[in-house]
Amino acid sequence: MSKNALEILNTIFGYSEFRLQQQEIIEKVISGQDAIVLMPTGGGKSLCYQIPAMVRDGVGVVVSPLIALMQDQVVALQQLGVKAAYLNSTLDAASASQIEQQLLAGELDLLYVAPERLMTERFLSLLEQAPIAMFAIDEAHCVSQWGHDFRPDYIQLSVLHERFPAIPRMALTATADAPTRREILRRLNLEQAGLYVSGFDRPNIRYSISQNQGNGREALLRFIRNEHENDAGIVYCLSRKKVEQTAEWLSSKGLTALPYHAGLPNEKRQRHQRRFLNEDGIIIVATIAFGMGIDKPDVRFVAHLNLPKSIEAYYQETGRAGRDGLPANAWMMYGLQDVITLRQMMEASEANETHKRVEHHKLQSMLGFSELTTCKRQALLTYFDDHLAEPCGNCDSCLSPVETWDASVVAQKALSCVYKTDQRFGVNYLIDVLIGKDNARIKQFGHDRISVYGIGKELDAIQWRSIFRQLIARNLLSVDIEGYGNLRLTETCRPILRGEETLMLRKETKAEKSKSRGRKSKHNIKAEHNALWEALRACRKTLADELKVAPYMIFHDASLMDMLERRPTTPAQFSNVSGVGQQKLKKYADIFLKVINEHEKEQGEATGSDGTIEETLRLFRSGMDIEGIATQRELKPATIYSHLIDSITQGEIELQKVVQLEEKEIALIQDTFLTFSNSEHKLKPVYEALEGAFEYDVLRCVRASLN
């Protein structure tokens, strides 16, 4: 292919520059070398193999674990004019045969296949007859038996190295701790490959974790109402039963919430998934099986009503929020019962003892992470051997610091109660003893006559439950899974019992039950721009319905935001919108430009067709300032700025006559645009980099001078 990587990025995908380590990775694979890519969700992993496949001769074969994922990616690529196809069980024999012929003829840029199909002798033989550009193994963490999405077929993918030693391979994942990375290297024979770790931080996601004190559903509803009204989101539950109950309850409150789990009929699951992808404001309530095959970029929140089984699972699941880079929330509420249930599930599994021990350790790490009083993001990144020097300022611990207290004495009371009752009882019974409840069961066992009976009356049941949960999180107590959830002392509790160590625990407060800081204006859209925003979204939805694709396959929200910010009036200006390549320029420019122009006209902000810009320019040249022109013409100052910006772009007026800035200030703003935004010229990062020293309208004027 004659086009180089950057040209493909510009003309097909509509982006002006590579991000993170994309360019280095792409060049390495184009040169015929192997690569392992660890890149956060939303960081652009797909481009790392899609572009080399289009530059190198032959077909790029992508191993993808889920049918829904490969289908969505192929449809999105076809929208861009890329020759992409998939082979999976949804195709009839004639369609599959046609795609195989295209493969043999080298007529495809990319072919997506599941590992199960790839590993058949028939398909491997077919590949040996075809021109292959490269192999990409997506979701490579599936190779690890210790990971959260283990797929046995992935282990056999080392055969690609054996049968196609000259073809470059790339393994990609967003989630892999150090042991999983080592297993990827070993099992896929990629020890000599270049390793690219672009970091795991998702700064646009706000992490918030609370303890469930019996009000989980109500807290979830408040969170959605307060911060994500009419947004797409995913709610994760531990059991199918809880999925059904939660979806039904949210629906009864006026939300559109659909259940998704393996027990539903396949047709119903697929229908719910399609609605989630294609409609706005749909909430999917699901078990953890949902989401791996979802590439929806505008999921604004992921909520957990139960504790995930590991930090990797938590990172993977929360990573399904905010793939478009816009603000998103990862919200979780959990309780001690989650720990007990997860441990029971692990114990009941058919895995060997070594695997069970690893799972228990991962669950313990997840629980410890949830109980942290320090920055959540720092701890999350540290788990993946990534590091953040300063607290993030965008997690619950940073935004609403938790108050701690010296809980050494109450911990001794709790531990003593476990010991005095012979380590035979669960949390609820132990709390009843500590607060001195008068009931038949306590009297039956004679525990109303032991020294710890009633010694914890200074705290209520909710506070005691929090203390027991934190003692378990710190491994001072363990839960007997094989029994009935009774608590046992661990060796690590001895220094606390003896008074040799001070124990600081989080203080339970009413404020802690809901730490959300309102995010109503998630896109930072001013009220006066809402009408155009909704018009652009409606246009996108109409096109998506006509073409039978998901709206984000037309344009991401980030592209619509860029249209809102740039207000393009010509195809040339539209081509500068983020995510607009040649195909989308041809298909959609006229349609969206019409929406923008009609809106501007309705608002008295026409872009030249009725002479309104000329009138503004005439008055400005006569000596009137912007405020005066706005008053005389009964328009908003922002509208007058838009007219003058258009004149600056056309070279009809000099920048210095519009903005009252010194040359060094103009140079500073221009340099900042070039440094932070390259040719995309986004306003917000420049505004923030300059610490708000210059108004947005002034920045728009300077940006126009660059164009």
Secondary structure as UniProt FT lines:
FT   HELIX           5..8
FT   HELIX           9..13
FT   TURN            20..21
FT   HELIX           22..30
FT   TURN            31..32
FT   STRAND          35..38
FT   TURN            41..42
FT   HELIX           45..55
FT   STRAND          59..63
FT   HELIX           67..79
FT   TURN            80..81
FT   STRAND          84..87
FT   TURN            89..90
FT   HELIX           93..105
FT   STRAND          110..113
FT   HELIX           115..118
FT   HELIX           121..128
FT   STRAND          132..137
FT   HELIX           140..143
FT   TURN            145..146
FT   HELIX           152..155
FT   HELIX           156..158
FT   HELIX           159..163
FT   TURN            165..166
FT   STRAND          169..173
FT   HELIX           178..187
FT   TURN            188..189
FT   TURN            191..192
FT   STRAND          194..197
FT   TURN            203..204
FT   STRAND          205..211
FT   HELIX           216..227
FT   TURN            229..230
FT   STRAND          232..236
FT   HELIX           240..252
FT   TURN            253..254
FT   STRAND          257..260
FT   TURN            262..263
FT   HELIX           266..278
FT   STRAND          283..286
FT   TURN            288..289
FT   TURN            292..293
FT   TURN            297..298
FT   STRAND          299..304
FT   HELIX           311..318
FT   TURN            319..320
FT   TURN            323..324
FT   STRAND          328..334
FT   HELIX           336..348
FT   HELIX           353..370
FT   HELIX           376..383
FT   TURN            384..385
FT   HELIX           396..399
FT   STRAND          404..406
FT   HELIX           408..420
FT   TURN            421..423
FT   HELIX           427..434
FT   TURN            435..436
FT   HELIX           440..445
FT   HELIX           447..449
FT   TURN            451..458
FT   HELIX           461..473
FT   TURN            474..475
FT   STRAND          477..479
FT   TURN            481..484
FT   STRAND          487..489
FT   HELIX           491..493
FT   HELIX           494..497
FT   TURN            498..499
FT   STRAND          504..506
FT   HELIX           510..513
FT   TURN            520..523
FT   HELIX           527..529
FT   HELIX           530..547
FT   HELIX           551..554
FT   HELIX           557..566
FT   HELIX           571..574
FT   TURN            575..576
FT   TURN            578..579
FT   HELIX           582..602
FT   TURN            603..604
FT   TURN            609..610
FT   HELIX           612..621
FT   TURN            622..623
FT   HELIX           626..633
FT   HELIX           637..649
FT   TURN            650..651
FT   HELIX           655..658
FT   HELIX           663..677
FT   HELIX           678..680
FT   HELIX           683..689
FT   TURN            690..692
FT   HELIX           696..706
//
